[in-house]
Amino acid sequence: MPHNQPAPVVLVTGAAKRLGREIATALAAGGWRVAVHYRSSEQDAIETVAACASIQGDSALFYGDLSDEIAVKGLLPLVVERFGQVDAVVNSASTFEHDTAATFSLASLEKHLRSNTGAPILLAQALHTHLASRNARGESAVRGAVVNLLDQKLWNQNPDFLSYTLSKAALEAANTMLAMALAPLVRVVGVAPGLTLTSHLLSDAQFEALHKLSPLGRSSTPADVAATVKFALDNQSITGTTLLVDGGQHLMKFERDFSLMAPNT
């Protein structure tokens, strides 16, 4: 990168903790200035900003409710106002609530679609508009990228978390359409982890046993996923496709979602 050019800026949604924080700090280590988005975990987000700033030198905090269309549309302009530019968006934030074919409701589907599908599309739209305006001002070589976090279960379906899965399936389809519609200014890439982090639904022993259920004997780690996101942002030839980072879990058949499986441990 020429010395007279500022470091690129990436907006990472859901960057307060867990996988989002891992992605944010990995990108800071890769030379990105990180805009840290959060909704409810403000203190965690402040800590992510501090971690990113200590690595790269500049990071900032942005609140936003991704189910609110006006808030989503206003998010990227706020980042531009703070940093002067945005070069990429990583859609890591996700609503993940359990429902089944028996408990499905339109309210549940809409809740998941708003944050998991609609918000990423609106942010991709906003990034394209921003880059087009920079292009019109003479930055002829400016290009950007969107990375959407998906899920290996799209390639290995089970009936659990119906609305969540539908929202991620819609986002995977949007990857293809957006990659076509927003080229050449914006690349759109999916990253689909396997079982990466435990939750309140799993004991540590259960998580360790489930994590090993893959052809490679291990699923993805947060560092694996973050490295893949960085690769997707750095590689200028990848668009309209999804990188599965799951130890091959999508090649196996699971009857239930990981969080509802109870292996012998």
Disulfide bonds with the S-S distance in Angstrom:
none
